[in-house]
Amino acid sequence: MEFSSFSSGLPSFYVVLLFLVGISFVSADFYNEFDITWGNGRGKIVNGDLLTLSLDNSSGSGFESRNEYMFGKIDMQLKLVSGNSAGTVTAYYLSSKGSNWDEIDFEFLGNLSGDPYILHTNVFSQGKGNREQQFYLWFDPTADFHTYSILWNPKRIVFSVDGTPIREFKNAESIGVPFPKDQPMRIHSSLWNADDWATRGGLVKTDWSNAPFTASYRNFKADACVVSSGKSSCGGSGNPAWLSEELDNTKQERLRWAQKNYMIYNYCSDSKRFPQGFPPECKSA
């Protein structure tokens, strides 16, 4: 279903009114914006402004947003599992439903004490992913909170860390590459055990003597189009600037800096994986 147009036929006053009340500018109370969806008490909201997820040898935990979004600029501050986090994965992502789902992923792969986390990113469109890029970070993500952001508009998806873009996935529908633009997505996060693959390909297992493992969240902000009953809150002549935002020269330089110095895997450079040629979107990356 397309959400790019809405409120056709409504008087302009109502279009403007719907726009003003419908766009979500949220520096959120977690009680209002999210539900703990699994974990049997291992996920907790503290005073509305802090959310924690925990993992032990019985279960992990997770949450999801109450709102569905169709494009947006979304920020969340995370502080990751400290110490020996090998085998754990903290996933923070947008996802739609169904067998042909869309998804925009941050995944933080734990590691042994002193070794860097791996930040794993991926983009799914119509159920197809396999578009991985991985990075080290230029700071210790367990020592303090840092901001992880997704810009999602009809032309591009930009992953950023503390305001620095690390990845841009452009709309390449013109060359036959599906792009997430027709399905609303909720925000999800989970902390779970993936020691069959997460750390050194599964060679390093989770040390349960360090449990419970805990990740913390604060300062959620969504400047986004909310979808309710099949209608998007964005439309008309007053769309927000981020809906057509591009990377300016400064941010393009920061993107190149991050990829040159901290990218450790790019599917668009993996010739062994794609012996018959790289996916078409790699040519326009």
C-alpha angles and dihedrals in degrees: 000000000000118000097178093103128040143158093032109177096022118126112261092247091063093045090055091045092050090048093051095049098034104057109088114231098175132170086175143229098214091216090063100038106039143039124208099234104185144359104086096251098331091109115067139180113211119202090330095280102074130051125188132191122198136194129199133162091279102050149338125222142227148184140204137200121260090219127070115218134207104196125337152141106261127184130186129172114220134185109197133219108289131217119014102003096160113149095020127112125197107198122194116176153133117247141171126208135256137048093294095049130163121224140177112199141203110175123176113206113207124227145184117293110283095019118105124256115247115230107211119196130188140167123211123193122182091349096309121115128149091127099121128168120174132198144182115225126238092229140037104273091197097058098066144349119288130185120249114190139188123199108194120177134145093274105041151358116225124191114203137182117203088341095309114118112229100173139019122193110190128205104260099171088128088072095041102269114135115233128200103253108112105056126066115230137207125217113250136180134180140173112211146152116264102157091142088076115352102089119046090336093305097309092117114059131204114274101219092191085078093055141153094062114197135196121189133210134195144151098040112184128180121187092178151128110262119213118212127168090353095306128111120221091221123083145093124063099312102071116153119258094245090065088076098023120145131185109270121216094272093051091045088055091050090049091053090047093052094046094045095048106028111023110107100172134026121176088208089066098043102105093170090059094047106035091159092055138292123287111276095249090063089071092060096040 
